[in-house]
Amino acid sequence: MDLGISGKRALVCASSKGLGLGCAEALAAEGVNLVMNARGVEALEASAQAIRDAHGVDVVTVACDVTTPEGQAAVLEAAEGADILVNNAGGPPPGLWTDWEREDFIKALDSNMLTPITFIKGLVPAMMERGWGRVVNITSQAVRAPIPVLGLSNAARTGLTGYVAGTARQVANTGVTINNLLPGIHATDRADALDSGVAKQQGISIEDARAQRCVGIPAGRYGTRQEFGAACAFLCSQHAGFIVGQNVLLDGGGVNLTM
Ligand code: NAP
């Protein structure tokens, strides 16, 4: 299927690895030019070059922390006029409800709620003027089914979800869609870190921790960044113009809900 977005320009935040990289790769495969971002320069440049080599698209890189005002200004400058925005950043650490103080919540809100809102406010007005735009926020299955040890993530991402629910409907008549993609467990560095945490906590091997976490996934495996990226590219396509304000679970069936 031709997604009809060749020649468009996308900002993909936090995209040197993992799910963000999957989205950048899938968009590039459709002929979309990219602004890619991450804090670490080396992995960012390597991923950007691999995408240029594989797909022949233009890729601009901005190495910075997207959760800081300086980082956001640098990314917004490079991405001015972007047609597509994929919001992403690292997830907050796991813990117990008693572990978290005001500062921890502020940090989580900055990363997983206020940063995506800043980019939406920065880029969506020009998309509205042009009459076309796509925004995809990478959130988490925890928005539908909160994960107890991820209290900071549950709190911040649910806040973003509420904001998007209203905003998506306020801009929909201008040709701009805003949706959320909710990953279940995918095989990325983040999943490795959480597997290591489970292994350490329970005194088991990482392989056993992984097998234990797979038990809760009807598909019997972790998702891949390629599968995730393909779903993102579809939401950014011409065909997805009537999909507005949705929360799309990509979790191998892990969250058992009828709606
Ligand atoms: P990952 O494999 O650890 O990759 C994270 C990417 O984001 C890297 O490129 C990293 O590069 C970049 N990054 C992190 N913090 C950043 C920041 N402040 N500014 C700019 N770039 C930043 O993580 P992932 O698995 O793809 O996860 C992506 C998001 O999905 C996270 O919020 C995660 O919590 C959420 N999620 C993941 C899963 C899963 O199973 N993988 C499930 C549910 C939700 P640098 O470190 O160099 O900056």
Boltz pocket constraint, residues with backbone or C-beta under 6 A from the ligand:
constraints:
  - pocket:
      binder: B
      contacts: [[A, 13], [A, 14], [A, 15], [A, 16], [A, 17], [A, 18], [A, 19], [A, 20], [A, 37], [A, 38], [A, 39], [A, 40], [A, 41], [A, 43], [A, 64], [A, 65], [A, 66], [A, 67], [A, 88], [A, 89], [A, 90], [A, 91], [A, 92], [A, 138], [A, 139], [A, 140], [A, 141], [A, 183], [A, 184], [A, 185], [A, 186], [A, 187], [A, 188], [A, 189], [A, 190], [A, 191]]
      max_distance: 6.0
